[in-house]
Amino acid sequence: MVKDRAAENDLNKIFEGNPNIDFKQIEDSNVKISNIRIKNKYGEELLGKKIGYYSTLELPKLTYYDVEMMDKISLIFGRVLKEFISMDSNKTALVVGLGNWNVTSDSLGPKVISKLFVTRHLKEFMPQSIEDDISSVCAVSPGVLGTTGIETSEIVKSLVDKIKPDYVICVDSLAARKVSRLNTTIQVGSTGINPGAGVNNHRIPLNEETLGVPVIGIGIPTVVDSLTIVSDSVNSILDNIIGDIGNKYIEKKLIDINQRMKIIRKTLSLSMGEMIVTPKDVDAVIESMSKMIAMGINIALHPNLDIDKLNKFIN
């Protein structure tokens, strides 16, 4: 599980004309897509992210209960993912489903793996059984250090050295930085992923520097820590008080959100500890979200197949 890195709303004006960052926001079928390209170290300092390309899809509410909307998002996500990779029948992709399949909120990665159209074994051992223009795709769910005793990076690096894929795609659950982002965003980045970072359990990162091939990270915020919930609630209450009273003294003292966060965390960290919270319908959410992510990956990795044909292969 890693940290949520969703783009903020209404950033067009903030980044307009900034030579260090390219930012573009579009909307497709009620899905808002924010694309950020960080060009240099100044952009890194501004956003707190590495040089690279990032996309965030903000989904309509209750998407995971709308089958028609899920299909639309799969297609949109597949198109977004194609901006990060360029697959053909001569290339191989390794998809890694990070997380603990025994913990529902952290099982997104493994569930995505179970829904992928994997073909590497067919292309290698039974090429006559599939069409020539189908790409080579393999997948693995390496588990977590606590159940395997092996660092995820060690497992993935061994596979990369053996298989020599052109791309590695890592899928993981995220820890949201805002309650409003829970189960509502799909986030993609060209700089890989840091397993465990979302719950302050930092492991060796999976990126191009550690694996030697391009690594694309994909995630959905599925949990939020209790202090973030309290912080969001307090900020909302204070903003409403400031708006209603209009007292300049109160506004001056309380308007700094970062300062509020520090005070709240300092005050409550001992009593609330590292409590992680997830919505009550997490089972349904993970099942639906994993289908959308998996189909989007299938669309991007098999560009010569349409969604109807892919459904035939994996159902």
C-alpha positions as a Python dict, from the first residue, in 0.01 Angstrom:
ca = {
    (1, 'M'): (0, 0, 0),
    (2, 'V'): (139, 338, -99),
    (3, 'K'): (52, 705, -58),
    (4, 'D'): (-218, 872, -265),
    (5, 'R'): (-72, 1133, -499),
    (6, 'A'): (-385, 1265, -672),
    (7, 'A'): (-366, 1598, -847),
    (8, 'E'): (-556, 1885, -687),
    (9, 'N'): (-861, 2037, -857),
    (10, 'D'): (-843, 2363, -1053),
    (11, 'L'): (-468, 2361, -1106),
    (12, 'N'): (-482, 2505, -1457),
    (13, 'K'): (-443, 2862, -1331),
    (14, 'I'): (-172, 2768, -1081),
    (15, 'F'): (53, 2602, -1338),
    (16, 'E'): (-33, 2815, -1640),
    (17, 'G'): (289, 2937, -1800),
    (18, 'N'): (510, 2747, -1552),
    (19, 'P'): (820, 2632, -1746),
    (20, 'N'): (891, 2352, -1498),
    (21, 'I'): (554, 2177, -1522),
    (22, 'D'): (307, 2089, -1797),
    (23, 'F'): (-48, 2055, -1670),
    (24, 'K'): (-364, 1968, -1860),
    (25, 'Q'): (-710, 1879, -1737),
    (26, 'I'): (-985, 1733, -1955),
    (27, 'E'): (-1321, 1562, -1900),
    (28, 'D'): (-1454, 1250, -2070),
    (29, 'S'): (-1789, 1086, -1982),
    (30, 'N'): (-1798, 1265, -1642),
    (31, 'V'): (-1444, 1145, -1569),
    (32, 'K'): (-1202, 1430, -1498),
    (33, 'I'): (-847, 1350, -1614),
    (34, 'S'): (-554, 1552, -1480),
    (35, 'N'): (-218, 1512, -1654),
    (36, 'I'): (101, 1652, -1501),
    (37, 'R'): (449, 1631, -1650),
    (38, 'I'): (727, 1738, -1415),
    (39, 'K'): (1022, 1850, -1628),
    (40, 'N'): (1305, 1928, -1386),
    (41, 'K'): (1421, 1958, -1024),
    (42, 'Y'): (1234, 2286, -980),
    (43, 'G'): (912, 2106, -1069),
    (44, 'E'): (1007, 1832, -825),
    (45, 'E'): (1044, 2084, -544),
    (46, 'L'): (717, 2253, -630),
    (47, 'L'): (504, 1937, -626),
    (48, 'G'): (709, 1701, -411),
    (49, 'K'): (719, 1438, -686),
    (50, 'K'): (996, 1299, -905),
    (51, 'I'): (1051, 1409, -1263),
    (52, 'G'): (801, 1214, -1471),
    (53, 'Y'): (449, 1193, -1607),
    (54, 'Y'): (140, 1150, -1388),
    (55, 'S'): (-230, 1104, -1465),
    (56, 'T'): (-525, 1102, -1227),
    (57, 'L'): (-877, 994, -1319),
    (58, 'E'): (-1147, 1134, -1089),
    (59, 'L'): (-1447, 903, -1108),
    (60, 'P'): (-1817, 983, -1064),
    (61, 'K'): (-1969, 878, -732),
    (62, 'L'): (-2088, 518, -696),
    (63, 'T'): (-1915, 417, -1019),
    (64, 'Y'): (-1856, 68, -880),
    (65, 'Y'): (-2233, -1, -883),
    (66, 'D'): (-2284, 107, -1244),
    (67, 'V'): (-2182, -163, -1495),
    (68, 'E'): (-2218, 65, -1798),
    (69, 'M'): (-2005, 334, -1635),
    (70, 'M'): (-1744, 75, -1537),
    (71, 'D'): (-1704, -24, -1903),
    (72, 'K'): (-1662, 341, -2003),
    (73, 'I'): (-1398, 397, -1735),
    (74, 'S'): (-1212, 82, -1842),
    (75, 'L'): (-1188, 222, -2195),
    (76, 'I'): (-1084, 567, -2072),
    (77, 'F'): (-825, 421, -1835),
    (78, 'G'): (-692, 198, -2113),
    (79, 'R'): (-641, 504, -2334),
    (80, 'V'): (-467, 690, -2051),
    (81, 'L'): (-236, 395, -1984),
    (82, 'K'): (-139, 383, -2352),
    (83, 'E'): (23, 723, -2300),
    (84, 'F'): (272, 554, -2065),
    (85, 'I'): (352, 246, -2272),
    (86, 'S'): (369, 141, -2636),
    (87, 'M'): (300, -230, -2670),
    (88, 'D'): (312, -454, -2976),
    (89, 'S'): (337, -827, -3042),
    (90, 'N'): (716, -821, -3008),
    (91, 'K'): (719, -671, -2658),
    (92, 'T'): (667, -825, -2315),
    (93, 'A'): (502, -668, -2011),
    (94, 'L'): (520, -792, -1653),
    (95, 'V'): (228, -688, -1430),
    (96, 'V'): (287, -700, -1055),
    (97, 'G'): (-9, -707, -816),
    (98, 'L'): (118, -566, -488),
    (99, 'G'): (-60, -608, -157),
    (100, 'N'): (-199, -867, 82),
    (101, 'W'): (-480, -1077, -65),
    (102, 'N'): (-591, -1169, 292),
    (103, 'V'): (-675, -806, 371),
    (104, 'T'): (-966, -682, 159),
    (105, 'S'): (-863, -317, 144),
    (106, 'D'): (-509, -417, 40),
    (107, 'S'): (-609, -686, -211),
    (108, 'L'): (-654, -465, -519),
    (109, 'G'): (-325, -574, -677),
    (110, 'P'): (-378, -951, -643),
    (111, 'K'): (-739, -923, -762),
    (112, 'V'): (-631, -731, -1073),
    (113, 'I'): (-380, -1006, -1153),
    (114, 'S'): (-656, -1269, -1142),
    (115, 'K'): (-847, -1082, -1415),
    (116, 'L'): (-566, -1020, -1665),
    (117, 'F'): (-529, -1178, -2007),
    (118, 'V'): (-184, -1338, -1968),
    (119, 'T'): (-24, -1474, -2284),
    (120, 'R'): (352, -1516, -2242),
    (121, 'H'): (322, -1892, -2188),
    (122, 'L'): (103, -1928, -2496),
    (123, 'K'): (335, -1727, -2720),
    (124, 'E'): (634, -1927, -2597),
    (125, 'F'): (496, -2280, -2587),
    (126, 'M'): (180, -2279, -2804),
    (127, 'P'): (216, -1994, -3055),
    (128, 'Q'): (-22, -2166, -3295),
    (129, 'S'): (-305, -2132, -3042),
    (130, 'I'): (-319, -1750, -3045),
    (131, 'E'): (-313, -1475, -3303),
    (132, 'D'): (25, -1334, -3409),
    (133, 'D'): (-61, -976, -3312),
    (134, 'I'): (-130, -1056, -2945),
    (135, 'S'): (127, -915, -2703),
    (136, 'S'): (328, -1114, -2450),
    (137, 'V'): (196, -1049, -2098),
    (138, 'C'): (284, -1218, -1771),
    (139, 'A'): (176, -1141, -1416),
    (140, 'V'): (259, -1215, -1054),
    (141, 'S'): (129, -1143, -702),
    (142, 'P'): (443, -1160, -487),
    (143, 'G'): (262, -1120, -153),
    (144, 'V'): (398, -911, 133),
    (145, 'L'): (714, -938, 339),
    (146, 'G'): (523, -1046, 651),
    (147, 'T'): (389, -1361, 482),
    (148, 'T'): (674, -1448, 244),
    (149, 'G'): (984, -1335, 433),
    (150, 'I'): (1113, -1195, 103),
    (151, 'E'): (1132, -833, -3),
    (152, 'T'): (893, -762, -289),
    (153, 'S'): (1174, -586, -474),
    (154, 'E'): (1388, -901, -456),
    (155, 'I'): (1113, -1112, -613),
    (156, 'V'): (1034, -862, -886),
    (157, 'K'): (1402, -796, -965),
    (158, 'S'): (1465, -1170, -1004),
    (159, 'L'): (1172, -1199, -1246),
    (160, 'V'): (1283, -896, -1444),
    (161, 'D'): (1636, -1035, -1477),
    (162, 'K'): (1496, -1368, -1600),
    (163, 'I'): (1207, -1251, -1821),
    (164, 'K'): (1360, -922, -1942),
    (165, 'P'): (1026, -743, -1996),
    (166, 'D'): (1000, -415, -2183),
    (167, 'Y'): (769, -275, -1913),
    (168, 'V'): (679, -347, -1552),
    (169, 'I'): (334, -235, -1436),
    (170, 'C'): (276, -229, -1059),
    (171, 'V'): (-76, -215, -912),
    (172, 'D'): (-134, -133, -546),
    (173, 'S'): (-386, 8, -299),
    (174, 'L'): (-320, 361, -178),
    (175, 'A'): (-364, 543, 152),
    (176, 'A'): (-570, 854, 79),
    (177, 'R'): (-454, 1200, 181),
    (178, 'K'): (-814, 1323, 175),
    (179, 'V'): (-1134, 1141, 269),
    (180, 'S'): (-1297, 1263, -52),
    (181, 'R'): (-1048, 1063, -258),
    (182, 'L'): (-1141, 725, -112),
    (183, 'N'): (-1233, 491, -399),
    (184, 'T'): (-1285, 784, -635),
    (185, 'T'): (-953, 820, -819),
    (186, 'I'): (-728, 604, -1036),
    (187, 'Q'): (-370, 726, -1030),
    (188, 'V'): (-95, 643, -1278),
    (189, 'G'): (270, 747, -1273),
    (190, 'S'): (584, 682, -1475),
    (191, 'T'): (813, 683, -1169),
    (192, 'G'): (719, 346, -1025),
    (193, 'I'): (588, 276, -678),
    (194, 'N'): (705, 252, -315),
    (195, 'P'): (543, -51, -145),
    (196, 'G'): (426, 12, 212),
    (197, 'A'): (480, 389, 203),
    (198, 'G'): (113, 464, 263),
    (199, 'V'): (120, 304, 609),
    (200, 'N'): (470, 425, 698),
    (201, 'N'): (623, 85, 619),
    (202, 'H'): (868, 198, 354),
    (203, 'R'): (1025, -81, 145),
    (204, 'I'): (1271, -74, -144),
    (205, 'P'): (1104, 115, -432),
    (206, 'L'): (1009, -46, -761),
    (207, 'N'): (1123, 192, -1034),
    (208, 'E'): (1348, 214, -1337),
    (209, 'E'): (1653, 276, -1118),
    (210, 'T'): (1605, -44, -916),
    (211, 'L'): (1470, -273, -1191),
    (212, 'G'): (1643, -143, -1504),
    (213, 'V'): (1323, -114, -1712),
    (214, 'P'): (1041, 143, -1725),
    (215, 'V'): (803, 97, -1431),
    (216, 'I'): (446, 233, -1431),
    (217, 'G'): (264, 259, -1099),
    (218, 'I'): (-115, 230, -1076),
    (219, 'G'): (-321, 274, -762),
    (220, 'I'): (-657, 354, -605),
    (221, 'P'): (-696, 506, -256),
    (222, 'T'): (-883, 240, -54),
    (223, 'V'): (-798, 340, 305),
    (224, 'V'): (-741, 657, 506),
    (225, 'D'): (-577, 702, 845),
    (226, 'S'): (-794, 824, 1133),
    (227, 'L'): (-597, 1147, 1180),
    (228, 'T'): (-671, 1249, 822),
    (229, 'I'): (-1043, 1200, 889),
    (230, 'V'): (-1020, 1420, 1199),
    (231, 'S'): (-812, 1681, 1014),
    (232, 'D'): (-1057, 1700, 724),
    (233, 'S'): (-1348, 1735, 966),
    (234, 'V'): (-1182, 2007, 1173),
    (235, 'N'): (-1076, 2199, 863),
    (236, 'S'): (-1430, 2188, 729),
    (237, 'I'): (-1574, 2310, 1061),
    (238, 'L'): (-1322, 2592, 1091),
    (239, 'D'): (-1375, 2702, 731),
    (240, 'N'): (-1749, 2719, 794),
    (241, 'I'): (-1696, 2922, 1114),
    (242, 'I'): (-1469, 3166, 931),
    (243, 'G'): (-1721, 3196, 649),
    (244, 'D'): (-2014, 3259, 882),
    (245, 'I'): (-1844, 3497, 1126),
    (246, 'G'): (-1609, 3669, 885),
    (247, 'N'): (-1379, 3762, 1173),
    (248, 'K'): (-1040, 3868, 1035),
    (249, 'Y'): (-867, 3775, 1360),
    (250, 'I'): (-1002, 3420, 1350),
    (251, 'E'): (-921, 3393, 981),
    (252, 'K'): (-563, 3504, 1038),
    (253, 'K'): (-513, 3253, 1317),
    (254, 'L'): (-684, 2950, 1165),
    (255, 'I'): (-658, 2974, 786),
    (256, 'D'): (-326, 2787, 749),
    (257, 'I'): (-436, 2430, 675),
    (258, 'N'): (-85, 2282, 703),
    (259, 'Q'): (-48, 2430, 1049),
    (260, 'R'): (-386, 2288, 1149),
    (261, 'M'): (-274, 1943, 1034),
    (262, 'K'): (42, 1962, 1244),
    (263, 'I'): (-151, 2062, 1557),
    (264, 'I'): (-413, 1791, 1510),
    (265, 'R'): (-157, 1519, 1451),
    (266, 'K'): (57, 1627, 1744),
    (267, 'T'): (-247, 1633, 1974),
    (268, 'L'): (-412, 1308, 1868),
    (269, 'S'): (-129, 1084, 1747),
    (270, 'L'): (-75, 924, 2089),
    (271, 'S'): (-443, 859, 2159),
    (272, 'M'): (-547, 745, 1811),
    (273, 'G'): (-225, 584, 1699),
    (274, 'E'): (-188, 437, 1350),
    (275, 'M'): (-556, 354, 1298),
    (276, 'I'): (-639, 283, 932),
    (277, 'V'): (-1002, 311, 818),
    (278, 'T'): (-1179, 176, 510),
    (279, 'P'): (-1543, 213, 390),
    (280, 'K'): (-1793, -54, 495),
    (281, 'D'): (-1861, -154, 132),
    (282, 'V'): (-1493, -217, 60),
    (283, 'D'): (-1559, -573, -65),
    (284, 'A'): (-1785, -454, -347),
    (285, 'V'): (-1558, -159, -421),
    (286, 'I'): (-1241, -367, -455),
    (287, 'E'): (-1416, -622, -675),
    (288, 'S'): (-1549, -355, -912),
    (289, 'M'): (-1235, -143, -914),
    (290, 'S'): (-1015, -445, -983),
    (291, 'K'): (-1229, -527, -1288),
    (292, 'M'): (-1191, -174, -1426),
    (293, 'I'): (-816, -164, -1365),
    (294, 'A'): (-762, -511, -1511),
    (295, 'M'): (-965, -437, -1824),
    (296, 'G'): (-786, -106, -1873),
    (297, 'I'): (-450, -283, -1849),
    (298, 'N'): (-572, -552, -2092),
    (299, 'I'): (-677, -282, -2339),
    (300, 'A'): (-340, -105, -2315),
    (301, 'L'): (-128, -422, -2335),
    (302, 'H'): (-327, -580, -2620),
    (303, 'P'): (-390, -280, -2849),
    (304, 'N'): (-501, -504, -3136),
    (305, 'L'): (-792, -651, -2939),
    (306, 'D'): (-1117, -471, -2861),
    (307, 'I'): (-1300, -492, -2528),
    (308, 'D'): (-1552, -752, -2654),
    (309, 'K'): (-1279, -990, -2764),
    (310, 'L'): (-1088, -938, -2439),
    (311, 'N'): (-1400, -1024, -2241),
    (312, 'K'): (-1424, -1353, -2430),
    (313, 'F'): (-1067, -1444, -2341),
    (314, 'I'): (-1090, -1372, -1968),
    (315, 'N'): (-1449, -1471, -1882),
}
